[in-house]
Amino acid sequence: MNSTSPAQAETLLDLPEGQVAVAAFRRRRTAEEHALVVLSMKLSYWLHPHAGRFYLCVESSQAEAVAEQLEKYRAERRRWPPKVFHREHEAPANPWAIGVYVILLCAFYYGQQHWRGLSSEGVMNTLALFNQGQWWRTITALTLHADIGHLAGNLLSGVCFALLLTRQYGYGLCWLLLLLSGALGNFVTASMYFPEQHLAYGASTALFGGLGILVGGAMQEAFARKTRGAWKHSLLPLAGGVTVLGLTGLGQEKVDVFGHIYGFVCGLVLGLLATGWLRGRVLSVRWQRLCAGLTLALLAAAWIAAKQ
């Protein structure tokens, strides 16, 4: 398809008075498709063949408005069909990874009951983090829980989020993203309280990070389609995620509300970045193992630092 200005068309065609050519096409079918734009504006049009081209003509008073709509139509056609994330295959599940999560949290809870120093060494302590540089608390706090009910709730939620995230990112990257969202959420929360003292622990910051990762991934996929109003579609998963956050993570007694909020926000950012980077790909088994190993290494390094 080639466009032509009204002045150029008039030198090629002997148009009836009051008509102006707004575009020229090599194929009649293409010209008729673009003529539908004119009809959608409830206006009249004429097709004039000349020298192997078909000229789309409208009344001169309507030429500017029609040309503008035709340009919008062309821009829309360039973005069609929408880009989608074609996943190579579903990421393989790994029940051992979920089993390690359950065993670790139960083991740390057992340790809390028998070694009281474990809680004080690993709790999220704002003053210790910023005044003494005890970075490890952003991670160790994720492994500690107040009571059996707190532990059971985070075990159940963690397994559910892991099953959802594993299908999209694979077991290794899934757990690495969860750990990072929880640690970053703890850090941001502590920075909001500092210089006041704030103590907190529990895996829920990472779990709401998991909710954020799911939402961020869905938003990134909506953005990637680059269709008209894609940004509006991207707001739907965000609205759903905020609703779940409000129903389950806010307003309860003895709940670290800011931890849940900032865990969700950090997970949202990580989900956007990870999904945009992967673009539907699934990391190989080798990389999944590397991510899983890095997750355990970060957790081990944090506790080793805490015990020194």
C-alpha positions in Angstrom: 0.0 0.0 0.0 1.2 3.5 -0.8 -0.3 6.7 0.4 -0.5 9.8 -1.8 -1.4 13.4 -1.0 -4.5 15.0 -2.5 -2.3 17.3 -4.6 -0.4 14.4 -6.1 -3.6 12.5 -6.9 -5.1 15.5 -8.7 -2.2 15.6 -11.1 -2.9 11.9 -12.0 -6.6 11.8 -11.9 -9.4 13.8 -13.4 -11.5 13.7 -10.2 -15.0 15.0 -10.0 -15.4 18.3 -8.3 -15.4 18.1 -4.5 -13.5 14.8 -4.3 -10.0 14.3 -3.0 -7.8 11.2 -3.0 -6.6 10.3 0.5 -4.7 7.1 -0.4 -3.6 4.8 -3.2 -3.3 1.0 -3.3 -1.9 -1.6 -5.6 -4.7 -4.1 -4.9 -8.4 -3.4 -5.0 -9.0 -5.7 -2.0 -6.6 -3.7 0.1 -8.3 -0.5 -1.0 -11.7 -1.9 0.0 -10.4 -2.9 3.4 -9.3 0.6 4.0 -12.6 1.9 2.7 -14.3 0.2 5.6 -12.6 2.8 7.8 -14.5 5.5 5.9 -17.8 3.6 6.2 -17.2 3.2 9.9 -17.2 7.0 10.1 -20.6 7.0 8.3 -19.1 8.8 5.3 -19.2 8.1 1.6 -16.2 7.1 -0.5 -15.2 6.4 -4.1 -12.6 4.1 -5.6 -11.0 5.3 -8.9 -8.6 2.9 -10.7 -5.8 4.6 -12.6 -2.4 3.3 -13.9 -2.5 0.1 -11.9 -3.6 1.7 -8.7 -6.8 2.2 -6.8 -7.4 5.6 -5.4 -9.5 6.0 -2.3 -11.4 9.3 -2.6 -13.7 11.2 -0.2 -15.3 14.6 -0.1 -12.7 17.3 0.2 -14.3 18.6 3.4 -13.8 15.2 5.0 -10.3 14.4 3.7 -8.4 15.5 6.8 -10.5 13.6 9.2 -10.4 10.5 7.0 -6.7 10.6 6.6 -6.2 10.8 10.3 -8.4 7.7 10.9 -6.6 5.8 8.1 -3.2 6.5 9.7 -4.6 5.1 13.0 -5.8 2.1 11.2 -2.4 1.5 9.6 -0.7 1.8 13.0 -3.1 -0.7 14.4 -2.4 -3.1 11.5 1.4 -2.9 12.1 0.8 -4.2 15.7 -1.4 -7.0 14.6 -1.4 -9.9 15.4 -0.5 -9.1 19.0 2.7 -10.5 20.3 2.1 -13.2 22.9 4.4 -15.3 25.1 4.6 -18.7 23.5 6.1 -20.9 26.1 8.4 -23.6 24.9 6.9 -26.0 27.3 5.6 -26.0 30.8 8.4 -25.8 33.4 8.9 -29.2 35.1 7.7 -29.5 38.7 10.1 -30.7 41.3 8.4 -32.1 44.5 11.8 -32.2 46.2 12.1 -28.4 46.1 8.7 -28.1 47.9 9.7 -30.8 50.3 12.9 -28.9 51.2 10.9 -25.8 51.8 8.6 -27.7 54.2 11.5 -29.4 56.0 13.5 -26.2 56.4 10.7 -24.2 57.9 9.7 -27.1 60.3 13.4 -27.6 61.3 13.8 -23.9 62.1 10.6 -23.8 64.1 11.9 -26.9 66.0 15.1 -25.0 66.6 13.2 -22.0 67.9 11.5 -24.1 70.5 14.8 -25.6 71.8 17.3 -22.8 71.3 15.9 -19.5 72.3 18.9 -17.6 70.9 17.8 -18.6 67.4 15.0 -16.2 67.3 17.0 -13.2 68.6 19.8 -13.9 66.2 17.6 -14.2 63.1 14.7 -11.8 63.8 14.3 -8.8 61.5 15.7 -6.0 63.7 15.7 -2.5 62.2 18.4 -1.1 64.4 20.7 -4.1 64.0 20.3 -3.9 60.3 21.1 -0.3 59.8 23.3 0.5 62.8 25.3 -2.7 62.8 25.1 -3.7 59.2 23.5 -7.1 60.0 22.2 -7.7 56.4 21.5 -11.4 57.0 18.4 -10.6 59.1 16.5 -9.7 55.9 16.9 -13.4 55.0 17.0 -15.3 58.3 13.7 -13.6 59.5 11.9 -15.4 56.6 12.6 -18.8 58.3 11.3 -18.0 61.7 7.7 -18.1 63.0 5.7 -17.0 66.1 3.7 -20.2 66.7 2.4 -23.4 65.1 -0.5 -21.6 63.5 1.8 -19.0 61.9 4.0 -21.8 60.6 1.1 -23.9 59.2 -0.4 -21.0 57.4 2.9 -20.1 55.7 3.6 -23.7 54.9 0.2 -24.1 53.1 0.5 -20.7 51.3 4.1 -21.4 50.3 3.3 -24.7 48.7 0.4 -23.1 46.8 2.5 -20.2 45.5 5.4 -22.6 44.7 3.1 -24.8 42.6 1.9 -21.8 40.6 5.2 -20.1 40.2 7.1 -23.3 39.3 4.9 -23.9 36.2 5.9 -20.5 34.9 9.5 -20.1 36.0 10.8 -23.5 37.0 11.5 -24.7 40.5 15.0 -23.1 40.9 14.1 -19.6 39.6 10.8 -19.8 41.5 12.5 -20.2 44.9 15.2 -17.7 44.1 12.6 -15.0 43.2 10.6 -15.8 46.4 13.7 -15.4 48.6 14.7 -12.2 46.9 11.3 -10.7 47.1 11.1 -11.5 50.8 14.6 -10.2 51.6 14.0 -7.0 49.6 10.6 -6.6 51.2 12.1 -6.9 54.7 14.8 -4.3 53.8 12.3 -1.8 52.4 10.0 -2.3 55.4 12.9 -1.8 57.8 13.9 1.4 56.0 10.4 2.8 56.5 10.6 2.2 60.3 14.2 3.4 60.8 15.4 5.0 63.1 12.6 3.4 65.2 13.0 -0.2 66.4 11.0 -2.8 64.6 11.0 -6.5 65.0 9.4 -9.0 62.6 9.7 -12.5 61.3 7.9 -15.0 59.2 7.9 -16.2 55.6 4.8 -14.2 54.7 6.8 -11.3 53.3 8.2 -13.7 50.7 4.8 -15.3 50.1 3.2 -12.0 49.4 6.2 -11.4 47.2 5.1 -14.6 45.4 1.7 -13.0 44.8 3.4 -9.9 43.4 5.6 -12.1 41.1 2.4 -13.7 39.7 0.8 -10.3 39.1 4.0 -8.8 37.6 4.3 -11.7 35.2 0.7 -11.4 34.1 1.1 -7.6 33.6 4.3 -8.1 31.6 2.5 -10.5 29.3 -0.3 -8.0 28.8 2.3 -5.3 28.0 4.0 -7.6 25.5 0.9 -7.9 23.3 1.2 -4.2 22.4 -2.4 -4.1 21.4 -4.6 -1.1 21.7 -5.5 -0.6 25.4 -2.9 -3.2 26.5 -2.1 -1.1 29.5 -5.7 -1.4 30.6 -5.6 -5.2 30.4 -2.4 -5.1 32.5 -4.3 -3.4 35.2 -6.7 -6.3 35.6 -4.1 -8.7 37.3 -2.9 -5.7 39.4 -6.4 -5.1 40.6 -6.8 -8.7 41.4 -3.5 -8.9 43.3 -4.2 -5.8 45.3 -7.6 -7.2 46.2 -6.1 -10.5 47.5 -3.5 -8.5 49.4 -6.2 -6.4 51.0 -8.3 -9.4 52.0 -5.5 -11.6 53.3 -2.6 -9.4 54.2 -4.0 -6.3 55.9 -5.9 -5.4 59.0 -5.2 -8.5 61.1 -3.7 -8.3 64.6 0.0 -9.0 65.0 0.5 -8.8 61.3 3.4 -7.0 59.7 1.3 -5.0 57.3 4.1 -3.0 55.7 6.1 -6.3 55.3 3.2 -7.7 53.3 2.8 -4.6 51.2 6.5 -4.2 50.4 6.9 -7.9 49.8 4.1 -7.7 47.2 5.6 -4.6 45.6 9.1 -6.1 45.4 7.7 -9.3 44.0 5.7 -7.3 41.5 8.9 -5.6 40.2 10.8 -9.0 40.1 7.9 -10.6 38.2 7.9 -7.8 35.6 11.7 -8.1 35.2 11.9 -11.9 35.1 9.0 -12.4 32.7 10.3 -9.7 30.4 13.7 -11.3 30.4 12.4 -14.8 29.8 9.8 -13.9 27.2 8.2 -17.3 27.4 11.4 -19.3 27.6 12.0 -21.8 30.4 15.4 -22.1 31.9 17.2 -25.4 31.4 17.5 -27.9 34.1 21.1 -26.8 34.6 20.1 -23.3 35.2 17.2 -24.3 37.5 19.7 -26.3 39.6 22.0 -23.3 39.7 19.2 -21.0 40.9 18.1 -23.6 43.5 21.7 -23.9 44.7 22.1 -20.1 44.9 18.9 -19.9 47.0 20.2 -22.4 49.5 23.6 -20.8 49.5 22.1 -17.4 50.3 20.1 -18.9 53.1 23.1 -20.8 54.5 25.4 -17.7 54.2 22.8 -15.6 56.1 22.6 -18.1 59.0 26.3 -18.6 59.1 26.8 -14.8 59.4 24.1 -14.7 62.1 25.8 -17.3 64.2 29.3 -15.7 64.1 
